[in-house]
Amino acid sequence: MKNIDRLIMETISEAKGIYGDGFIPLHRPIFEGNERKYLVECIDSNFVSSVGIKVEEFESQIAEFTKTKYAVATVNGTSALHVALEVIGVVRDDEVLTQAVTFIATCNALSYAGAYPVFVDVDKDTLGMSPKALEIFLQANAEKRNGACYNKSTKRRISACVPMHTFGFPCQIEEIANICSEWGIALIEDCAESLGSYCGKSHTGTFGQLGILSFNGNKLITTGGGGMIFTDREELAKRAKHKTTTSKIPHPYKFVHDEIGYNYRMPNLNAALGCAQMERLPEILNIKRDVAVQWKKLYDGHSANIVVPGANSIANNWLNTIILDSKSDRDNFLEKTNANGVMTRPLWTLMSKLDMFKNCLCGDLTNSLWLEDRVVNVPSSVPDGKLKKF
C-alpha cells in the first residue's frame, strides 16, 4: 500500500475516533452555554438591532481578552477590515501590501477601500507573510518620501500592510511590524482566524495600529455573522465606531451625518451569541489544543508535515493543517476523505490567480505556489460532550 493511501485510511479512522460516525464537518459551531438565555433577554428587551447592551458587553469582552483598550463590533470581518483601512488613512489608488495566501475577504476589503493589493510571499512554516519577502520587495520597488512610502514604478503610495495569521498560526509579526515602522507603512493585522493566538505574551492584532476579527459560523467562536476592530488608539476606535454607525452625529432625535459612512454595526442579537461564546473561550481553546495533539501524534508517526506554531508563539488551533508531498497526494487525500464523510479542504486559490487580482503587482511567490498544491485542513471542531455542562 502506498504511504498516502495508508495516511488517508488512518486520517479517516482518527477523525471517526475523535468525532464519531456520520458526517464530520471541518469546523462546526457549538452552542452549549448561555446562548439561548441571552437571545431571549435581547428579544424581551426589544433591543435586537445595532443598539443594545450586549453589543457593548461583547466589545468589552474582546478588549479585555486581547488586552487592548478599545473594540468596535461590526457585521462581519470583511466590514471590519474595510473600515480599519479607511480609518488608518488608506485612500483610493493607494497600494496595500498583503499575501496571496488568504481568503478572498482580505482583498475584497482592499477593493472596497479603492486600494490595489500588492502580493508578497509567505513563509512555509507559518503560512503567513514572510518578513524577508516583504523587505526584499520594498528594497527593490519602494522609496521613502516625506515620511511616506511610494512605489518607484507605479508612483502610488504604499499606505498599509495587511498580513494574515493563517488558520490561527501567528506569522512573524514582530519582524513585519519593525519593517513597516522603518518604511512608514501602517500595519493592520488580519486576525479573522486567530482569536486566542499569541506571539510571546501579546495577542495577535496588537502589533500594528489595528487588528480585526471574524465571528463567522465556522470560526473558533461565532456570532452567526460578525467582526471586530480592536486597537489601543482612542482616535482610531472613535472614528471606526462613527464610520460603522453611518457617520451619524449622536443626537437624541436629529439625523445629521457628516461624511459617507456604513451601516456596519453588529446587531444586539448577534452580540448576545458572542457574549455567551466568550464565556466558554478559555475552555474551547484548551480542548482544541488536545485535539491538535491527537492529530500531531498521528501525523508525526507518518512523518507527515503538520503545521505547528513557531518558537515563542501560541496558536489557537482553529484549523489543523498538514502539508503533503505533492499535488497528486493532496488531490487523492481530499477526494477519498470527503468521499468517506470526513470533510477536508485545500488551501484557497491564490489571490494572484483570480481574475480580479491577476494583474496586481507581486513579489516572488515561490512559497505560496508550493503551498497551494500541498496544504490540507483536517477536522478541528470541539468534539461533542467535551465542554462542561453549564
C-alpha positions, 0 to 999 in steps of 0.5 A, spaced: 500 500 500 502 506 498 504 511 504 498 516 502 493 511 501 495 508 508 495 516 511 488 517 508 485 510 511 488 512 518 486 520 517 479 517 516 479 512 522 482 518 527 477 523 525 471 517 526 475 516 533 475 523 535 468 525 532 464 519 531 460 516 525 456 520 520 458 526 517 464 530 520 464 537 518 471 541 518 469 546 523 462 546 526 459 551 531 457 549 538 452 552 542 452 549 549 452 555 554 448 561 555 446 562 548 439 561 548 438 565 555 441 571 552 437 571 545 431 571 549 433 577 554 435 581 547 428 579 544 424 581 551 428 587 551 426 589 544 433 591 543 435 586 537 438 591 532 445 595 532 443 598 539 443 594 545 447 592 551 450 586 549 453 589 543 457 593 548 458 587 553 461 583 547 466 589 545 468 589 552 469 582 552 474 582 546 478 588 549 479 585 555 481 578 552 486 581 547 488 586 552 487 592 548 483 598 550 478 599 545 473 594 540 468 596 535 463 590 533 461 590 526 457 585 521 462 581 519 470 581 518 470 583 511 466 590 514 471 590 519 477 590 515 474 595 510 473 600 515 480 599 519 483 601 512 479 607 511 480 609 518 488 608 518 488 613 512 488 608 506 485 612 500 483 610 493 489 608 488 493 607 494 497 600 494 496 595 500 501 590 501 498 583 503 499 575 501 496 571 496 495 566 501 488 568 504 481 568 503 478 572 498 475 577 504 482 580 505 482 583 498 475 584 497 476 589 503 482 592 499 477 593 493 472 596 497 477 601 500 479 603 492 486 600 494 490 595 489 493 589 493 500 588 492 502 580 493 508 578 497 510 571 499 509 567 505 513 563 509 512 555 509 512 554 516 507 559 518 503 560 512 503 567 513 507 573 510 514 572 510 518 578 513 524 577 508 519 577 502 516 583 504 523 587 505 526 584 499 520 587 495 520 594 498 528 594 497 527 593 490 520 597 488 519 602 494 522 609 496 521 613 502 518 620 501 516 625 506 515 620 511 511 616 506 512 610 502 511 610 494 512 605 489 518 607 484 514 604 478 507 605 479 508 612 483 502 610 488 503 610 495 504 604 499 499 606 505 498 599 509 500 592 510 495 587 511 498 580 513 494 574 515 495 569 521 493 563 517 488 558 520 490 561 527 498 560 526 501 567 528 506 569 522 512 573 524 509 579 526 514 582 530 519 582 524 513 585 519 511 590 524 519 593 525 519 593 517 513 597 516 515 602 522 522 603 518 518 604 511 512 608 514 507 603 512 501 602 517 500 595 519 493 592 520 493 585 522 488 580 519 486 576 525 479 573 522 482 566 524 486 567 530 482 569 536 486 566 542 493 566 538 499 569 541 506 571 539 510 571 546 505 574 551 501 579 546 495 577 542 495 577 535 492 584 532 496 588 537 502 589 533 500 594 528 495 600 529 489 595 528 487 588 528 480 585 526 476 579 527 471 574 524 465 571 528 463 567 522 459 560 523 465 556 522 470 560 526 473 558 533 467 562 536 461 565 532 456 570 532 452 567 526 455 573 522 460 578 525 467 582 526 471 586 530 476 592 530 480 592 536 486 597 537 489 601 543 488 608 539 482 612 542 482 616 535 482 610 531 476 606 535 472 613 535 472 614 528 471 606 526 465 606 531 462 613 527 464 610 520 460 603 522 454 607 525 453 611 518 457 617 520 451 619 524 452 625 529 449 622 536 443 626 537 437 624 541 432 625 535 436 629 529 439 625 523 445 629 521 451 625 518 457 628 516 461 624 511 459 617 507 459 612 512 456 604 513 451 601 516 456 596 519 454 595 526 453 588 529 446 587 531 444 586 539 442 579 537 448 577 534 452 580 540 448 576 545 451 569 541 458 572 542 457 574 549 455 567 551 461 564 546 466 568 550 464 565 556 466 558 554 473 561 550 478 559 555 475 552 555 474 551 547 481 553 546 484 548 551 480 542 548 482 544 541 489 544 543 488 536 545 485 535 539 491 538 535 495 533 539 491 527 537 492 529 530 500 531 531 501 524 534 498 521 528 501 525 523 508 525 526 508 517 526 507 518 518 512 523 518 507 527 515 508 535 515 503 538 520 503 545 521 505 547 528 506 554 531 513 557 531 518 558 537 515 563 542 508 563 539 501 560 541 496 558 536 489 557 537 488 551 533 482 553 529 484 549 523 489 543 523 493 543 517 498 538 514 502 539 508 503 533 503 508 531 498 505 533 492 499 535 488 497 528 486 497 526 494 493 532 496 488 531 490 487 523 492 487 525 500 481 530 499 477 526 494 477 519 498 476 523 505 470 527 503 468 521 499 468 517 506 464 523 510 470 526 513 470 533 510 477 536 508 479 542 504 485 545 500 488 551 501 484 557 497 486 559 490 491 564 490 489 571 490 494 572 484 490 567 480 483 570 480 481 574 475 480 580 479 487 580 482 491 577 476 494 583 474 496 586 481 503 587 482 507 581 486 513 579 489 516 572 488 511 567 490 515 561 490 512 559 497 505 560 496 505 556 489 508 550 493 503 551 498 497 551 494 498 544 491 500 541 498 496 544 504 490 540 507 485 542 513 483 536 517 477 536 522 478 541 528 471 542 531 470 541 539 468 534 539 461 533 542 460 532 550 467 535 551 465 542 554 462 542 561 455 542 562 453 549 564 
